[in-house]
Amino acid sequence: MSESSSSLSPGGADGAVHDVLIVGGGPAGLSAALNLARSLAHVLLVDADRPRNAATINSHGFLTRDGIPPQELRRLARAELAGYPSVDVRTRQRVLSLSRDEDGLFAAAVGRSSPGERIRARAVLLATGLRETLPDVPDLRGFYGMSLFSCAACDGFELRGRRLALFGRSADLADRARLVARWSRDLTVFTHGADVIDAVEEAELAALGLTVERRPIVALIGAKGVLEAAELSDGSRIPLDGGFVRPDWSLDLSFLDGISPALDGGGHLVTDGSGRTSEPGLYAAGDAAAPGPQQLIVAAGAGARAAAMIVHDGLGVTTSH
Ligand SMILES: Cc1cc2nc3c(=O)[nH]c(=O)nc-3n(C[C@H](O)[C@H](O)[C@H](O)COP(=O)(O)OP(=O)(O)OC[C@H]3O[C@@H](n4cnc5c(N)ncnc54)[C@H](O)[C@@H]3O)c2cc1C
């Protein structure tokens, strides 16, 4: 880390320079902000407020908040942050560009549209989450977050023992099916015409009692987000109660200007496990930083860990405690 980008202000603001700019106000960014505030850091958190789980009504598996609506979790976190004067939270705004000045500090344009307000920071945490592209199955979007989900660990419990579907077109679909089968063996894996499950995998899935359906889907049937059946190209219908989707995930780092942190083969940010990316002073946490699991409490934990590392690195201390 370059000298100018490494030192946190000693408990006080330093002109217009923030100690840390956090890009994204999901659980990763909000948790980092809370922990940085408690370490007396001056933080600017900018959040476009488009969470990946916006489609869903209830979030599961977050200790003490099992079943909480996604926006309520964020509201509670922002209310806590309001008690810390060294944190400035800007919602419904974006980091439009992020570059590095000649003195090593980060420079960002922040606002709703270009050119935005120019701010500077010693360290930056990328907590942007991921974007999802759903498989091109007709009507899928209308059920997503209501009776179709992407995370089996998050929503499998409510669907246990039901008639489930798994939709996807990725090479790991058979693997994914084995995971979903933990919650229900009454599972049909729809490839929607894609050649992603070979004969050996199909036999393995059949041994678990799972069905692979290769015919294209022409419609998903149901009402008010509750899936009832998948209609196939020959007019036959497979009754269903819900299920899972394997989306494609991608990271939008188009706002980075002249900064190129290392990405893994899946296009996600590589960190050292403590949130440090390959770029000095640039950290990442949550879904944006590989590997998963992609869960709220995991993202919050990663945000807290990255916050600690930012403080430690800023002081030049190496203790991990
Ligand atoms: C349908 C669905 C249901 C889910 N259910 C559960 C569940 O029940 N339990 C669970 O634990 N997990 C669940 N998840 C997973 C969970 O939503 C993610 O793991 C979690 O939100 C990741 O947190 P994050 O902070 O990394 O990113 P996010 O929560 O996605 O937040 C990232 C934020 O960064 C913002 N952002 C992006 N780019 C910029 C920019 N340039 N400038 C400013 N802001 C920016 C985005 O708008 C967004 O608000 C679910 C996911 C989906 C899709």
The ligand as a Tripos MOL2 file, in Angstrom:
@<TRIPOS>MOLECULE
LIG
   53    58     1     0     0
SMALL
NO_CHARGES

@<TRIPOS>ATOM
      1 C1        -33.9020  -13.5640   -4.5340 C.3       1 LIG1
      2 C2        -32.8020  -13.6130   -3.5030 C.ar      1 LIG1
      3 C3        -33.0900  -14.0300   -2.2100 C.ar      1 LIG1
      4 C4        -32.0590  -14.0640   -1.2600 C.ar      1 LIG1
      5 N1        -32.3920  -14.4860   -0.0040 N.ar      1 LIG1
      6 C5        -31.4280  -14.5170    0.9330 C.ar      1 LIG1
      7 C6        -31.7570  -14.9340    2.2600 C.ar      1 LIG1
      8 O1        -32.8980  -15.2870    2.5610 O.2       1 LIG1
      9 N2        -30.7340  -14.9790    3.1780 N.ar      1 LIG1
     10 C7        -29.4480  -14.6230    2.8610 C.ar      1 LIG1
     11 O2        -28.5840  -14.6810    3.7410 O.2       1 LIG1
     12 N3        -29.1280  -14.1970    1.6120 N.ar      1 LIG1
     13 C8        -30.0860  -14.1490    0.6520 C.ar      1 LIG1
     14 N4        -29.7590  -13.7360   -0.6170 N.ar      1 LIG1
     15 C9        -28.3520  -13.3650   -0.9130 C.3       1 LIG1
     16 C10       -28.0790  -11.9460   -0.3930 C.3       1 LIG1
     17 O3        -29.0190  -11.0470   -0.9440 O.3       1 LIG1
     18 C11       -26.6610  -11.5120   -0.7690 C.3       1 LIG1
     19 O4        -25.7250  -12.4970   -0.3960 O.3       1 LIG1
     20 C12       -26.3230  -10.1960   -0.0530 C.3       1 LIG1
     21 O5        -27.2650   -9.2010   -0.3930 O.3       1 LIG1
     22 C13       -24.9160   -9.7280   -0.4160 C.3       1 LIG1
     23 O6        -24.6670   -8.5270    0.2590 O.3       1 LIG1
     24 P1        -23.6760   -7.4290   -0.3560 P.3       1 LIG1
     25 O7        -23.6010   -6.3540    0.6690 O.co2     1 LIG1
     26 O8        -22.4330   -8.0730   -0.8160 O.co2     1 LIG1
     27 O9        -24.4060   -6.9150   -1.6890 O.3       1 LIG1
     28 P2        -25.8660   -6.2920   -1.9280 P.3       1 LIG1
     29 O10       -26.7890   -6.6370   -0.8190 O.co2     1 LIG1
     30 O11       -26.2640   -6.7280   -3.3000 O.co2     1 LIG1
     31 O12       -25.6210   -4.7300   -1.8880 O.3       1 LIG1
     32 C14       -24.7850   -4.0980   -2.8310 C.3       1 LIG1
     33 C15       -25.2220   -2.6510   -2.9310 C.3       1 LIG1
     34 O13       -24.2420   -1.9190   -3.6820 O.3       1 LIG1
     35 C16       -24.9180   -1.0270   -4.5120 C.3       1 LIG1
     36 N5        -24.0300   -0.5970   -5.6040 N.ar      1 LIG1
     37 C17       -23.5440   -1.3110   -6.6450 C.ar      1 LIG1
     38 N6        -22.7420   -0.5650   -7.4150 N.ar      1 LIG1
     39 C18       -22.7040    0.6810   -6.8490 C.ar      1 LIG1
     40 C19       -22.0510    1.9090   -7.1790 C.ar      1 LIG1
     41 N7        -21.2590    2.0160   -8.2560 N.pl3     1 LIG1
     42 N8        -22.2510    2.9790   -6.3790 N.ar      1 LIG1
     43 C20       -23.0540    2.8800   -5.2740 C.ar      1 LIG1
     44 N9        -23.6960    1.7510   -4.9270 N.ar      1 LIG1
     45 C21       -23.5260    0.6540   -5.6960 C.ar      1 LIG1
     46 C22       -26.1580   -1.7810   -4.9750 C.3       1 LIG1
     47 O14       -27.1750   -0.9210   -5.4600 O.3       1 LIG1
     48 C23       -26.5610   -2.4740   -3.6620 C.3       1 LIG1
     49 O15       -27.4310   -1.6690   -2.8910 O.3       1 LIG1
     50 C24       -30.7410  -13.6870   -1.5950 C.ar      1 LIG1
     51 C25       -30.4510  -13.2720   -2.9040 C.ar      1 LIG1
     52 C26       -31.4620  -13.2340   -3.8510 C.ar      1 LIG1
     53 C27       -31.1420  -12.7830   -5.2450 C.3       1 LIG1
@<TRIPOS>BOND
     1     1     2 1
     2     2     3 ar
     3     2    52 ar
     4     3     4 ar
     5     4     5 ar
     6     4    50 ar
     7     5     6 ar
     8     6     7 ar
     9     6    13 1
    10     7     8 2
    11     7     9 ar
    12     9    10 ar
    13    10    11 2
    14    10    12 ar
    15    12    13 ar
    16    13    14 ar
    17    14    15 1
    18    14    50 ar
    19    15    16 1
    20    16    17 1
    21    16    18 1
    22    18    19 1
    23    18    20 1
    24    20    21 1
    25    20    22 1
    26    22    23 1
    27    23    24 1
    28    24    25 2
    29    24    26 1
    30    24    27 1
    31    27    28 1
    32    28    29 2
    33    28    30 1
    34    28    31 1
    35    31    32 1
    36    32    33 1
    37    33    34 1
    38    33    48 1
    39    34    35 1
    40    35    36 1
    41    35    46 1
    42    36    37 ar
    43    36    45 ar
    44    37    38 ar
    45    38    39 ar
    46    39    40 ar
    47    39    45 ar
    48    40    41 1
    49    40    42 ar
    50    42    43 ar
    51    43    44 ar
    52    44    45 ar
    53    46    47 1
    54    46    48 1
    55    48    49 1
    56    50    51 ar
    57    51    52 ar
    58    52    53 1
@<TRIPOS>SUBSTRUCTURE
     1 LIG1         1 GROUP 0 **** ****
